[in-house]
Amino acid sequence: MGCCATNNMHVQGNEDKEIKTDEKISTNIPEDNKEVKADEKGFTNTPPDNKEIIEELQNAQVDNKLITTDERGIRHYPFEELIKEFNLADKDKSGSLNVDETIALMIKLGVKLDDTQKSEVEKLITIADENSTKKLEFYEFKQFMYAVLNSPLKATVTFLFYVYDKDESGTIQQAELFRILKKAGSKATEQQVKEHMKHQMKTDSNCVDIPTLKELLIYLEIQ
């Protein structure tokens, strides 16, 4: 859940459930940076001189004129448009979409998918599927598409960040941050992360954005 909301698309309910996935989330840290040694707390002793050290993957390619981009560069689908298209795609009126229906609707909404990406989408659906039904209900689909718009079509911490950013504010709370770091393989405790943010990153804010998350990944020992 974000903590600096700037729009009226906040979703109530199911915000504190842990998103489950059987696969480790990729951090996209280049192999040559994984040789950096970490201390007993799980932090490296080498400060990040270059914030671009984490490899950037290209965001999903989407062609839809209804998409808006806010002042932070975050992309959004119109809420009403998503509801309409979701209901049309839900042929059996079950209130949820299976993998094939989700992929078909993604393509209809302008997401460009090749065969490799279609197989990756199944993993991403698992991440967004909070109640582990292998289907997406509307509010799960809404978060799924928000993450698709703003991150690569890969099971990365960036994708997971946007799944947790329920109010589409571009921020999450520290509670969600710790869940993401755990899924990424961090061995650091919550207290160690908080101390590192306060003393090394000079912030004790409860709001965490993408740059803060990526800077933490540079310091954390994540294999």
C-alpha positions in Angstrom: 0.0 0.0 0.0 1.4 3.4 -0.9 1.6 6.1 1.7 1.6 9.3 -0.4 -1.7 8.9 -2.4 -2.3 11.5 -5.1 -5.3 10.1 -6.9 -8.8 8.6 -6.1 -8.1 5.0 -7.1 -7.4 3.6 -3.6 -8.5 0.0 -3.2 -9.9 -1.2 0.1 -9.4 -4.7 1.5 -6.9 -7.4 1.1 -4.0 -4.9 1.3 -2.1 -6.6 4.1 -2.1 -10.1 2.6 1.3 -11.5 1.6 1.5 -12.2 -2.1 2.7 -15.7 -2.6 5.0 -17.0 -5.3 7.0 -20.2 -5.5 9.8 -18.6 -7.4 12.5 -16.2 -6.1 12.1 -12.7 -7.3 14.9 -11.4 -9.5 16.8 -8.3 -8.5 18.4 -7.8 -11.9 21.8 -7.1 -10.3 24.6 -7.8 -12.8 26.8 -10.8 -11.9 29.9 -8.7 -11.6 28.3 -6.8 -8.7 27.4 -10.0 -6.7 31.1 -10.5 -5.8 30.8 -7.6 -3.3 31.3 -9.0 0.2 28.6 -8.3 2.8 29.0 -8.0 6.6 27.2 -10.1 9.2 24.2 -7.9 8.9 23.8 -8.5 5.2 25.1 -5.1 4.1 28.1 -4.5 1.8 30.8 -2.1 3.0 31.0 -0.5 -0.4 28.7 2.5 -0.8 26.9 2.8 -4.2 28.9 5.3 -6.2 26.5 4.8 -9.1 22.8 4.4 -8.7 22.6 2.8 -12.1 24.5 -0.2 -10.9 21.2 -2.3 -10.9 20.6 -3.3 -14.5 17.5 -1.7 -16.0 15.2 -3.9 -18.0 12.9 -2.3 -20.6 9.4 -1.7 -19.4 6.5 -3.5 -21.0 5.6 -2.2 -24.4 2.0 -0.9 -24.4 0.1 0.8 -27.1 -3.1 2.3 -25.8 -4.1 6.0 -26.2 -6.2 5.9 -23.0 -3.1 5.4 -20.8 -2.1 8.5 -18.8 1.3 9.4 -17.3 1.4 11.5 -14.2 4.0 14.0 -13.1 6.2 11.3 -11.6 6.3 9.4 -14.9 4.0 6.6 -13.6 1.5 5.2 -16.1 -2.1 4.5 -15.3 -5.1 2.9 -17.1 -8.5 4.6 -16.6 -10.3 2.9 -13.8 -13.6 2.8 -15.6 -12.0 1.4 -18.8 -10.5 -1.5 -16.8 -13.8 -2.4 -15.2 -15.6 -2.3 -18.6 -13.0 -4.5 -20.4 -12.6 -6.9 -17.4 -16.4 -7.5 -17.4 -16.4 -8.1 -21.2 -13.5 -10.6 -20.8 -15.2 -12.4 -18.0 -17.3 -14.6 -20.3 -18.7 -16.9 -17.6 -19.4 -14.0 -15.1 -17.3 -15.7 -12.5 -15.7 -12.5 -11.3 -12.2 -13.6 -12.2 -10.0 -14.3 -15.2 -7.8 -17.3 -15.8 -4.4 -17.2 -17.4 -5.6 -17.4 -21.0 -8.3 -14.8 -20.4 -5.8 -12.5 -18.7 -3.4 -12.7 -21.6 -6.1 -12.1 -24.1 -7.3 -9.0 -22.2 -3.7 -7.7 -21.9 -3.3 -7.9 -25.6 -6.7 -6.2 -26.2 -5.5 -3.4 -23.8 -2.4 -2.8 -26.0 0.3 -4.9 -24.2 2.7 -6.3 -26.8 3.5 -9.9 -26.0 5.7 -12.4 -27.8 5.6 -16.1 -27.0 8.4 -15.9 -24.4 6.7 -13.1 -22.6 3.4 -15.0 -22.6 5.0 -17.8 -20.5 6.4 -15.2 -18.2 3.0 -13.7 -17.6 1.9 -16.9 -15.8 4.6 -16.2 -13.2 3.4 -12.6 -12.9 -0.2 -13.7 -12.4 1.0 -15.9 -9.5 2.6 -12.8 -7.9 -0.6 -10.7 -8.2 -2.9 -13.6 -7.2 -3.3 -12.8 -3.5 -5.7 -15.6 -2.7 -3.8 -18.3 -4.7 -6.7 -19.3 -7.0 -4.6 -19.1 -10.2 -7.1 -16.5 -11.4 -7.3 -12.7 -11.0 -10.3 -11.0 -9.5 -10.8 -7.4 -10.7 -8.8 -5.7 -8.0 -6.0 -8.2 -8.4 -6.2 -7.6 -12.2 -6.1 -3.8 -11.6 -2.9 -4.1 -9.6 -1.5 -6.6 -12.1 -2.0 -4.2 -15.0 -0.6 -1.2 -13.0 2.6 -3.3 -12.4 2.7 -4.3 -16.1 2.5 -0.7 -17.2 5.4 0.4 -15.0 7.8 -2.4 -14.9 9.4 -5.1 -17.1 7.5 -8.2 -17.9 9.7 -10.2 -15.5 9.3 -11.4 -11.9 11.4 -8.6 -10.5 11.3 -6.5 -7.3 10.0 -3.6 -9.4 7.0 -5.6 -10.5 6.3 -6.7 -7.0 6.7 -3.1 -5.8 3.9 -1.9 -8.1 1.7 -4.9 -7.0 2.0 -3.6 -3.4 1.5 0.0 -4.4 -2.3 -0.3 -4.0 -3.1 3.4 -4.2 -0.8 3.9 -7.3 1.1 6.7 -5.4 4.5 5.5 -6.5 5.4 4.6 -2.8 4.9 1.7 -0.5 5.1 1.5 3.3 8.0 -0.1 5.1 5.9 -3.2 6.0 5.6 -4.0 2.3 9.3 -3.2 1.7 10.3 -5.9 4.2 8.1 -8.4 2.4 9.7 -7.6 -0.9 13.2 -7.8 0.5 12.4 -11.2 2.0 11.1 -12.5 -1.3 14.3 -11.2 -3.0 16.4 -13.3 -0.6 17.5 -10.7 1.9 18.8 -12.1 5.2 18.8 -8.7 7.0 16.3 -8.2 9.8 13.7 -5.4 9.7 15.6 -3.5 12.4 18.9 -3.7 10.5 17.2 -2.4 7.4 15.6 0.5 9.4 19.0 1.4 10.9 20.7 1.3 7.5 18.0 3.6 6.0 18.3 6.0 8.9 22.1 6.2 9.3 23.4 5.4 5.9 20.6 6.6 3.6 19.6 9.5 5.9 15.9 8.7 5.9 13.5 7.4 8.4 10.4 7.9 6.3 7.7 5.3 6.3 7.3 5.9 2.5 9.6 4.0 0.2 9.9 4.7 -3.5 11.6 2.8 -6.3 15.0 4.6 -6.0 15.1 3.9 -2.3 14.3 0.2 -2.9 17.0 -0.1 -5.6 19.6 1.6 -3.4 18.8 -0.9 -0.6 19.3 -3.8 -3.0 22.8 -2.6 -3.8 23.7 -2.8 -0.1 21.9 -6.0 0.8 23.4 -9.4 0.4 20.9 -11.0 -2.0 21.8 -14.1 -3.8 
